[in-house]
């Protein structure tokens, strides 16, 4: 028991009692300090800081780094598009630099670049996981962002070409949407390529997803090709998984134009469609479903393939249309514009021939086609050569 000394006016402790009191006070102090430290740590935010321990006596608080989004700049549409076609292989090699140098030296201002290989595989690494099953394991265009930036810096208008219904890669991944053969297996055209049923909703959704990605990555326009029913090979042996013979082929392709082209325009993504050159001089759909009246309301530009070599001998009285490049191109465009009305002229941007079929295409024949496109009132033109080897010509007026 602790005694109170009245004379000294204080408590008297034995040695044992004093030791117990000191130990108790030390323990109490340690508990108070520990509790304050816990409350201090618990009050620190954990969502936007990192605590990096330097030693047992201090901590440094470092803010999380801010990741800046990549800003995509699009090249303005030229008053007159003067373009040439690039394969994905060209785009992914030094040949791209050679073509770019040629373009800048001659006044060409647009490149139409395949974003798919000839077998349908996507030629670059897509960011959208939906597209991954159709992409190459080792992309032909390993640095798409770098390529598009280089073209932008040179003022080149960049168009992504997407072949739609002719696509072996998509057919392999989605065989339920692919054309079948009545002899068994998937149908192939005379080149060995597989095709997708144009009535498949999956093919439209895929075309939209790939078009969106191409534009988001930096392309200035999306161009769809092979939007049609198959026309080469053993057509009679085709078994359609979705298309019914009671449907009109024109209506099926019209629905695709409305679905894909309509959505691109709604999202303000410039869009164009390639069609056969003969579509300009015919209104029945040619058995493949393409009509100008169906594509025109759902696109910004129409690119008819008015290659003179692809018209039958006797067209408009020409024994060999390939020998009359100006006339064939001008007649085709005039008739196409007449179908839609004069204000439609600026919507036409034809593909022109730069290859030797039917005749040797020297610079004079190429320039004759360009003149025909201008005389018809078209907003531009694009040269096609499958090997990307172009005959030097005068492109600028």
Protein Blocks (a to p, Z undefined) as FASTA:
>chain_A
ZZddfklopacddfklmmmmmmmmmmmmmmmmmmmmmmmmmmpcfklcccddfblmbccd
dddddddddddddddddfbdcdddddfklmmmmklmmmmmmmmmnopabdcddfbdfkop
afbdcfblklmmmpcfbdfblblmlmmmmmmmnopacdddddfklcfklmmmmmmlpccd
fkgpjdddfkopacddfklmklmmmmmmmmmmmmmnopabdcdehiacdfedjfklpccf
kbcfkbcfklmmmmmmmmmmmmmmmnopacdddddfklmmccnlnonopafklmmmmcfb
dcddfbfklpcehiahiablmlmmmlmmmmmmmmmmmmnojklmmmpccddddbdehiac
dfklmmmmmmmmmmnopabdcdddfklpacdddfbZZ
